[in-house]
Amino acid sequence: MGHEWEKAAIYLELSLTDLDNIKAERPMNVSMQKMKMLVLWKNPRPRGEATAQHLLKGLEDLKDLSCEARQILEDMMKE
């Protein structure tokens, strides 16, 4: 997942303020922006509700999710 992380964040119900803060913290580091997005998605969830399966479910309607990213999440669910 490259710059489409912003669309993913919206599908994961992060706010526009969250997106702005993420981009402002690390304006030139997309990898860190993606990591921060995942942390913000994960933190408010109860233990056991921030799994690869939950992440994939949150992104299931995102058409821009790459096949590679989708496959990685599906493989993680098998482990």
Contacts in CASP RR format, 6 or more apart in sequence:
PFRMAT RR
TARGET T0000
AUTHOR 0000-0000-0000
METHOD contacts of the structure
MODEL  1
MGHEWEKAAIYLELSLTDLDNIKAERPMNVSMQKMKMLVLWKNPRPRGEA
TAQHLLKGLEDLKDLSCEARQILEDMMKE
1 8 0 8 1.000
1 34 0 8 1.000
1 65 0 8 1.000
1 66 0 8 1.000
1 69 0 8 1.000
2 30 0 8 1.000
2 34 0 8 1.000
3 30 0 8 1.000
4 62 0 8 1.000
4 64 0 8 1.000
4 65 0 8 1.000
4 66 0 8 1.000
5 30 0 8 1.000
5 33 0 8 1.000
5 34 0 8 1.000
5 37 0 8 1.000
6 19 0 8 1.000
7 62 0 8 1.000
7 64 0 8 1.000
8 37 0 8 1.000
8 59 0 8 1.000
8 62 0 8 1.000
8 64 0 8 1.000
8 65 0 8 1.000
9 18 0 8 1.000
9 19 0 8 1.000
9 22 0 8 1.000
9 37 0 8 1.000
9 40 0 8 1.000
9 41 0 8 1.000
10 19 0 8 1.000
11 58 0 8 1.000
11 59 0 8 1.000
11 61 0 8 1.000
11 62 0 8 1.000
12 37 0 8 1.000
12 41 0 8 1.000
12 55 0 8 1.000
12 58 0 8 1.000
12 59 0 8 1.000
14 37 0 8 1.000
14 40 0 8 1.000
14 41 0 8 1.000
18 37 0 8 1.000
18 40 0 8 1.000
22 33 0 8 1.000
22 36 0 8 1.000
22 37 0 8 1.000
22 40 0 8 1.000
23 33 0 8 1.000
25 32 0 8 1.000
25 33 0 8 1.000
25 36 0 8 1.000
26 32 0 8 1.000
26 33 0 8 1.000
26 36 0 8 1.000
38 55 0 8 1.000
41 50 0 8 1.000
41 55 0 8 1.000
42 50 0 8 1.000
45 54 0 8 1.000
51 77 0 8 1.000
52 73 0 8 1.000
52 74 0 8 1.000
52 76 0 8 1.000
52 77 0 8 1.000
53 73 0 8 1.000
53 77 0 8 1.000
55 73 0 8 1.000
56 70 0 8 1.000
56 73 0 8 1.000
56 74 0 8 1.000
56 77 0 8 1.000
59 65 0 8 1.000
59 70 0 8 1.000
59 73 0 8 1.000
END
